[in-house]
Amino acid sequence: MKTFVLMAGGTGGHLFPAMALAQELIRRGHAIELMTDHRAETYGGNFPARETHIIPSATPSLRNPVKFVTGGFRILRGIAVALGKLNSIKPDAVIGFGGYPTFPPFVAASLLGIPGILHEQNAVMGRANRALGRFADILAMSYDKTRFAEALNLEKQVTGNPVRDKVRALAGTPYPALADSGPLRLFVVAGSQGARAFSDIVPEAIGLLPDAIRSRLQIAQQCRSEDLDRVADTYRQLKVNVELATFFEDLPERVTRSHLLICRSGASTIADACVLGRPMILVPLPGSLDADQKNNALVVENAGAGWIAEQATLSPQSLATRLTTLLTDPATLTKAADAARSLGQPRAVEKLADLAEMLSGKNIEVDHRS
């Protein structure tokens, strides 16, 4: 048995692939511990770690000198805390999944000579992973072409982005048939932190749809808690069949039942939707560093698996037009679903687990050709 410490920022985009790897390594008989930040209490409550360690961290801010100094001290404190914990755990290897909370423990592991893998979920490398590149042995990528990866002088492997067991269990579920008078299932999911823009725009767009479409809709929509009441009121007035929640624990099942997703283009959202083979209207998060969500969305759109709708130009009218076009064209939706499935990599977690075992000293033959 080997011991692995996984390191991830505390939001779904970083925690979900880490959770997938934890599940696979535990299946192989290994022990898992997690180092993250306090947000994991919300988004990683079911993480299968022997122990979860909250490590001090900070996001560097060059614009604010006070935050820069205090952030620097928190990072140094995080490295010191992680050094103590890693000395006690004595892991065989560490795997970092990005986000600034990964920085202190991954640096600490490097100082102790513990081998490490960085996993990049996006089509453009995050800043924390770029900064950590010099401390890693292997970079595992989700996409063949990952922006900024070429500048790093280390071994690179394309593994794909791991998805959790409950997603893999549903892979291969056929795309639901679109009958002429049957239900049209729309899933609006805004990532683990929600999106107010979806609460503002989507209900109004639904109100602009022809009655023949709106009457067939079955909508599940993720909202921020402060938006739930007003969104519910809007749908109630429209007499639409809708279910609202701040977070859906059964998200993979809901994706599988859906004919179309309206979603952000975060890495885990896309990975899940592609493994499950469901078409997407993608609204990249505006203002994200290095346009990571826009780059992810372009991969999907270029493959014919979805359509980009920029938030800056998205309106109830434009979304209603797009929905009317797609929901009355089963052939286009089915083709996009097939394209999404072709992008999916359900074996990504096995490939990443193979790398982890190899780096930790287990003698296995790793095949990354498929």
N, C-alpha and C positions, 0 to 999 in steps of 0.2 A: 504493500500500500504506500502510495505517495501522498504528500500533503501539498496542496496548492492554495495560495492566497490570491483571490480575485480582487481587483481594485476598480472601482467605477464611481462616476458621478451619480448623485442620488435621484436622477429622473429616469423615466421609463426607457428613454432612448439608449441609455448606457446600461441600466440594470437588467433589462429584458434579455439582451444577448449574454450578459454575464450569468444570468439565471439559467439560460439554456445550457451553457457550458458546465455550470455546476451540476445540473441534473445528469448530464452525460458522464462526467468524471465520477460522480457518486455511483452511477450504474457500473462503472468499471472498477469499483472497489476503493476509490481514493477518498481522502478527507478534504473538505473545503472550508476555508474561512474567508470572510468578506471584509474589506476595508472600504469605507464610503463616508458620506456625510449625513447630517441629520434628516435630509429629505427622504432617505430610504425608509424611514418609519412609515411614510405615506405610500410610497410606490413600490417598496420591496418587502412588504410584510411577510410574504410567503417564501422568501429567499431560503433555499435549503442549505444554509451554512451551519457548520458546527458552532460557530460564534461569529457575530457581527461586531466590528470595531468601528466606532465613529472617530475619524481622524480630523484634527483641526486643519483647515485649509482656507484659501481665499482666492478670489479672482483678482489678478493684478490690475491696477488702475493707474496709468501714466498721467491721466488728466488731473487727478486729485492727489497732491503730494502727501496729504495726511493718510488717505486710504492706501497709498503706495507703501508708506512706511509701516502702517499697522498691518497691512496685508502681508508684507514681507516677514514681519515677526510671526504672524500666524502660520505662514508656510514653514518657517524654521522650527517653530514649535511642533508642527505636524510631522516634520522629518524626525525630530527627536522622539516624539511619542511612537511613531511607526518603528523606529530603530529598536526601541525597547520591546515592542510587541513581536516584531519579526525575530528578534533574538530568542524570545521565548517559544515562538511557534516552530521555528526552524523549518520553513517550507522548502520543498525541493525546487520549486519554480513559482514565479508570480506571473499573472496575466492582467494587463491593464486595459480598460475599455474606454478610456478617455474621460473628458471633463476635468476641470481643475482639481477636484478632490483626489484624482488619481496621482497628481504630481508628488506630494510629499511622500506617500508610501512607496511609490515606484523608485524615486531617488534613493530612499532609505535602503530598499532592496539592492540597488546597484552598489551602494557603499559597502554593503555586507557581502558582495560577491554572489548574490543569488541570481540565477539566470532569469530573464524576463521576456515575455512576448507582449507587444502592443497590438491591440486590435482596433482597426479603424472602420467604423460602420458606414461612413458617408463617402460620397464620390469626391470629396475634397477633404484633406486632412484637417482635423481640428487643431487649434493652437496649442493645447496642452500636449497632444500627441506629437506635434512637431517639436516642441521643446524637449520632450522625453526621448526623441529618437536616438540621441547619442548614448542613452543609458540602456537601450534595449538590444537584445540579440536577434530578434525576428520581428518583422512587421507583417501582420496578417491583414489582408485587405478584403473588402467586400466587393470591389469592382476591379476589373482588369486595368482600367485607367483611373488612377486616384491622384488628383491634383496635389502637388507638393511632395508626393512620395519619392519622386525621382531624385530629389535633392538629398535624401537620407542614404548614408553609406552603411547599409546593413542588409541582411538576407530578407527577401520579400516573398510572400506566398499569398496567392489568391484563394481564400477559403469560402468567401461569401459571408453573409451576416447571420449568425445563429438565431434560430427561432425556438421558442419554448416547446416542451413536449406536447402540450395541449394544442399547439398549432400544427405540429408535425402529424399528430394523430388524425387531423382532419384533411391533410393534404390528399389530393385526389378526389375529394368530394365534387361531383359534377356541378357545373354551373346550373342554377335553377332555371327551369324552362319559363319563358315569358309567354303566357297564354294571352289571347286577345282581350279577355275580360278578367283575367286573374289579378292577384295583388302585385304591386310594384314595390319592392322592398328597398328602401333607401337608408343607408347608415351614414350618419354625420359624426365623424370622430375627429377631435381636435388635438390629439396627443395627450400625454399625461397631465399637462398643465392647462388644458382647455384653451378656448379662443373666443373672445368677446365678439370679434367680427362675424363669426359663424352665427352667433345668437342674434346679431343685428340683421344679417342679410338673408340667411336661409329661410326663416319663416315668412319674410316678405315675398321672397321669390316663389315659395309654395303658393302663396295667395294669388300670384299672377298666372299660375298654370291653368290650362283649360279644365273645366269641371270633369271632363271624361278621364283626365289623368289624375287630378287631385283626389277624386273619389276612390281611386284604386290604391292610393299610397298607404304604405305602412312604414312609418318613420321611427328610427331610434336615433336620438341625438344627444351627444355629450355637451354639457354646458357647465360654466362656472356656477358655483352655488348661488352667487348674487344675481345671476341671470335666470334662474329656474322659474320663478313665479311669472315674470313678464313673458318669457318664451311660452310657457304653458298657457297663459291667457291668450296670446296670439293664435296658437294652434286651436285652442278651444273655440274661438270665434270662427275659425275656418272649418271647424268640424272635421279635423283630420285625425286619423288614427296615429297617435304618437306616444312614444315612451321616452322620457327624459331622465338623465342621471348625470352626476358629476364624474362618475367613472363606472365603466362596465366590467365587472369581474369576468364575465363570459364573453369577452370581446371576440375571441376566435370563432365561437359558434355564431355570433351575430354577423361577422364578416362572411362566413360561409353561407348564411341564409340570404344575404343581400344580393340584389341585382346590380347595385352601383354604390360606390363610396364617394362621399365628399370629405376630404381629409387634408391635413397638413402633409408635407412630404418629408417628415422625419424618417430616419433610416429604419427604425423598427416597424413603423407603420407600413412602409413600403415592403419590407422583407416579409411581414406577415401576409399582406394582401397578395403578393406575388406567389408565395408558396401555396396559398389557398386559391389562387387564380380568379381574382375579382377585379373588374375595371374600376378606375379611379378618376375623379375630378380632383386635381391636386392644386392646393392653394399654398404655395411656399410661404413660410414665415418671413415677413418683410424685415429688413434690417439685420438679419442674422449675419454673424461674422463670416466673411469669405463666401457668402451666398451658398452655404452648404445645402440648404433645402432646395434651392433653385437648381443646383447641379444634380441632386438626386432626382428631381422631377423631370429634368431633361432626359435622363437615362430612360425613364418610364415612357415619356411621350415619344421619344425617338424609336422605341421598340413597338409602338402602337398599342401600349397597354393602358394609356390614360391620356388626359387632356389637362394642360396647365391653365389655370385661371389666376392671374396676378391679382393680389388683394387690392393694389392701388387702383385698378380699373374694374374690379368686380363690383357689380351692382345687382339689386334684386332683378332688374330687367334682363341683364346679360345672363345671369344664372338661370332665370326662368326660360330664356330662349334655348340655352344649352340643354337644360333638362328636358324640355319638350322635344327637341331633336333626338336626344339619345333614348328617351323612354318610349318613343314610338318607332324605334329602329332596332329590333331584337338582333338582327344579323350583325350590326356594328358592335353592340355590347358583347355578343358572344365571341366575336373575333378578338376584341380587346381582352376578354377574359382568358382566351387561349394564349394571347401574347404575354399577359401577366404571368401565367403559369410557366411559360417558357423561360422567364427571367428568374423564377423562384429557385432557391438552392436549399432544398430540405436536408441535404447532407452536410451543410456548412458546419454544424456543430461537431459532427464526427471528424471532419478534417481539422478543425481547431483543436479538438481533444487529442488527436494523433500528434499534432505539433507539440502540445504541452507535454505529453508523455515522452516524446523524443527528446525534448529539451531537458527534461528532468532526469534523463539517463536510461529510460526504459528502451530496450533494443527492439524497435518495431520498424516495419517497412511502411513508409508513408506514400500514399498514392493520391496526388492532387490533379489527376488528369480529367476527372469528371466532376 
